[in-house]
Amino acid sequence: MEAIAQDERRDTRQESRQGAGQDRAQETLYLRIAQQLEGSIRAGTLARGERLASVRELARQQGVSMATVVQAYRTLEDARLIEARPRSGYFVAGRPGRRAAEPETTALAPQAQPVAVSSLSARVMGMAHEPGVVSFGAVCPSADLFPEERVRRAVSRAAQRHRASLCRYPTGHGAAEFRRAVARQALALGCQLDPERIVSTTGCQAAISLCLRAVTQPGDVVALESPTSFGFLELLESMHLRALEIPTHPRHGLSVDALSLALDTQPVKAVIAVPTLSNPLGSSMPLAERRRLAQLVAQRGVALIEDVLYNPLCEHDEQRRAVRSFDPTGHVMLCGSYSKTLAPGLRVGWTDAGRWSAEVRHLKAVHSGSYTELMELALADLLMQPGLESGFRHLRSTVAARVADARELVAESFPKGTRVTDPPGGFILWVELPAGSDAMALYEACLRERICIAPGSIFSTTGRYGHCIRLGLGGRWDEAQRRALRRVGELAQALMREGEPAG
Ligand SMILES: Cc1ncc(COP(=O)(O)O)c(C=O)c1O
């Protein structure tokens, strides 16, 4: 309902600006009908592929004009919730094809492990960016998902307006305009941040790195979701930290109960979590669990490094709220960037490190000197422009349609018994092949056909995900990608057949 409700607010604003001659009652009517239908689709009352009432039928049922119904259907089409099929009418988007089951909660790692994933992850990522490779390996969204022209204009405007910034050393811990813009955006996370405490960084990864450095020493234990982003594991490896993987539910995220037990028995110094759209599971913690997590780390005096990079991509309003919003104690170190949602090329991220702000400021000064003023000013400009939220909404619906498509392809082409996540947003799928499958062998077979996938083993230190793969669906999405994904499934089937005992 939320997408269209926001449209209504936007449209209403536009209407009051444009004023003249619009029939307001008519407009509200079509939005009401669109919202009702959206609710039925999201609740599953109207299933994928199901035919909707004809324009005439619905107009009669609702006692409105056919033009109003057409407008309602167009609104739902724009939100990619329904599709018009020539000479057949309107249908709920997505085919009613096979659906694969979702994976189950992952298991607790018995103890903290040293990390050694970087050589394999570097190899995988190297291939993910090779020209001519169809890549599901990385989670880099392609340029067509972003307002490229607006970003370009913001950069040139910043260069025009702030000429002096090009030839001087910036001082401080980030451009004031950028820190203010981040604080304003953080209201959408439910957080009131003091711009003075925000430190800018070179992306979210650098923010997490600074926070980790501020709260750990080599040899310390860091708890994370399982599976987790290999970028986090690489950071731990480079800092000689040990990883303790905590059971994670593919929908509800990190288990707070399991974390609590782990904190009882292990000397955990910090927790890294992505409570909204974790990578690679795509899980999003319910609000009550976010509150419990904030309370737990505060009670135990442990730092929680919360990564909010993907929050704007979550389809559920309430799950965009940060754990930090429940923490008055400063134990949550908030880290973010706009690399997946607005402008990856600007390479600007940020952190508000709570009670460790002074340490993080110092570390930032030591490790990267200052900041790239021009890019921060450009990003601040983009963040303060109207239309940012509607851009996120558009991004959400675009990637939702392709992720739904990819899930169906997995259900159709991968071996029987394959499970796949169903995340409430983002562009990552985690695929669990039947037990005994060898995701590394699949990775090699795919590479021979110039397709790149990410094998599950780089997302953990436990060796538990040797039969899993991650699919990054942020790149182009067209028939070539669909064909390639089907081919991954066929190769997985062929490898399974090879592994079966003869006769
Ligand atoms: C969970 C998570 N955090 C951080 C990053 C890195 O973000 P940035 O590109 O802003 O450094 C990624 C990149 O894939 C990620 O998945």
Ligand as a Chemical Component Dictionary entry (heavy atoms), coordinates in Angstrom:
data_LIG
# 
_chem_comp.id                   LIG 
_chem_comp.type                 NON-POLYMER 
_chem_comp.pdbx_formal_charge   0 
_chem_comp.three_letter_code    LIG 
# 
loop_
_chem_comp_atom.comp_id 
_chem_comp_atom.atom_id 
_chem_comp_atom.alt_atom_id 
_chem_comp_atom.type_symbol 
_chem_comp_atom.charge 
_chem_comp_atom.model_Cartn_x 
_chem_comp_atom.model_Cartn_y 
_chem_comp_atom.model_Cartn_z 
_chem_comp_atom.pdbx_ordinal 
LIG C1 C1 C 0 26.371 -5.169 3.438  1  
LIG C2 C2 C 0 27.354 -4.315 2.697  2  
LIG N1 N1 N 0 27.978 -3.308 3.329  3  
LIG C3 C3 C 0 28.876 -2.531 2.703  4  
LIG C4 C4 C 0 29.187 -2.712 1.374  5  
LIG C5 C5 C 0 30.173 -1.800 0.720  6  
LIG O1 O1 O 0 29.603 -0.533 0.517  7  
LIG P1 P1 P 0 30.412 0.639  -0.186 8  
LIG O2 O2 O 0 30.471 0.314  -1.644 9  
LIG O3 O3 O 0 29.656 1.885  0.082  10 
LIG O4 O4 O 0 31.770 0.666  0.438  11 
LIG C6 C6 C 0 28.558 -3.747 0.666  12 
LIG C7 C7 C 0 28.866 -3.987 -0.744 13 
LIG O5 O5 O 0 28.454 -4.889 -1.402 14 
LIG C8 C8 C 0 27.623 -4.573 1.344  15 
LIG O6 O6 O 0 26.967 -5.563 0.722  16 
# 
loop_
_chem_comp_bond.comp_id 
_chem_comp_bond.atom_id_1 
_chem_comp_bond.atom_id_2 
_chem_comp_bond.value_order 
_chem_comp_bond.pdbx_ordinal 
LIG C1 C2 SING 1  
LIG C2 N1 SING 2  
LIG C2 C8 DOUB 3  
LIG N1 C3 DOUB 4  
LIG C3 C4 SING 5  
LIG C4 C5 SING 6  
LIG C4 C6 DOUB 7  
LIG C5 O1 SING 8  
LIG O1 P1 SING 9  
LIG P1 O2 DOUB 10 
LIG P1 O3 SING 11 
LIG P1 O4 SING 12 
LIG C6 C7 SING 13 
LIG C6 C8 SING 14 
LIG C7 O5 DOUB 15 
LIG C8 O6 SING 16 
# 
